[in-house]
Amino acid sequence: MKIAFSPCPNDTYIYHAWVHGLIPGAPELEVTYADIDITNTLAQGNEGPDILKISYGALPWVSNEYALLPCGGALGRGCGPLVLTSGRDAITNDPATLAGRRVAVPSERSTAYLLFRLWAAQNIPGGIGEIVIMPFDQIMPAVRDGLVDAGLVIHEARFTYPDYGLSLMTDLGSWWEEDTSLPIPLGAIIARKSLDLSKVTTWIRESVEYAWAHPEASQEYVLHHSQELSPEVVQAHIDLYVNPFSADLGDEGYGAIKALLNRASQEGIIPPFDIDALLWRE
């Protein structure tokens, strides 16, 4: 069975057990490790993997071949994307100073960029000047070096941006939570409808539960794929992004997903689509 997810600590932590054959009855996995911008594109065609991690913001463009699963992804509180600046060229903590500026984002169809557009529409009169798509790990160096005026960052950047001398303009997760009282949907797990989705869901959930029960088992695998991150940053990343929603989205999780995508559709940021047709629930 083919699966695609990021090399980030939360994904490798969640899927370690299944990838390493520790889930009874689960088929062997052929893994593609890829940035979210790549997996978002893979989900649009008919040749994509059996299971993959994509942005919730990319769901309107998912092929009809896929269904949204209730576990294995990233959704929570206090874990939203950040807007960072270097503080140069008269850019302050006032969002209005980003008007007409260049901003780097990790994917045009990422949840982060969707949130950014909703926030910018309320806070940046005149709008952004130019959006630059970059792999997420290149954004902070680009802001630091003055290649862009601000950066929209995800993942472990929440813990490491001070190392680049950058300043926080806004936490989009906090903005969303204050505005809606809902958690923030980040990464979704989708699977081909032709699969036995009940079994796939069980295998993913068992992999999550194995990770919680044996946190030390995945350390070598997680650190190998996290590359330059320290063990402390890796653990902080896992603690934040792997939470009860990783095992079951539940009514609150589904409510947050629908609220985000319905608002984005009403603002014309994404095309209208039937989210219920994509959901698979036990």
WOZISUL-V943716 format. One line per field, one symbol per residue. phi: phi as a letter, one per 20 degrees, with the letter a starting at -180 (. if undefined). psi: psi as a letter, one per 20 degrees, with the letter a starting at -180 (. if undefined). A space follows every 10 residues. Layout:
BEGIN
phi = ???
psi = ???
END
This chain:
BEGIN
phi = .eccbfefgf ffffegffge medgneffdd edebfgfffg fgfededfff cbecfgfegf dfgffdceee bndcbrdmcf fdddcenelm edffgffegm eececeafde fgfffgffff feccfnnffb ddecggfeff fffgemfceb cedclfgged fffemedeeb dfffgffffc mdfdfddddc bfffeffffg ffffffffff fffcfffegf fffgeeleff gffgffffge edbgffeafm ffffffffff ffffffemec ffbefffefc cf
psi = ppqprrjqhh ghggjggghj kjopiprqpo pppqqhhghh hhihaijrrh pqprqhiihi jpqiiqqpqj ribopaqkkr qqoqrijrlj paiohhiipj rpppqiphkq hghggghggh hhinphrqgp pppqqhiigg hhggjjhrhr qoqacihhhi hhhjkqqogq ohgggghhhi jqrppfpqpq qphirnhggg gggghhgghg ghhmhhhigg gghgiidiqq hgggghgghg ioahhhhoha hgghhgghgg hgghghijhq qqrnhhihqp q.
END
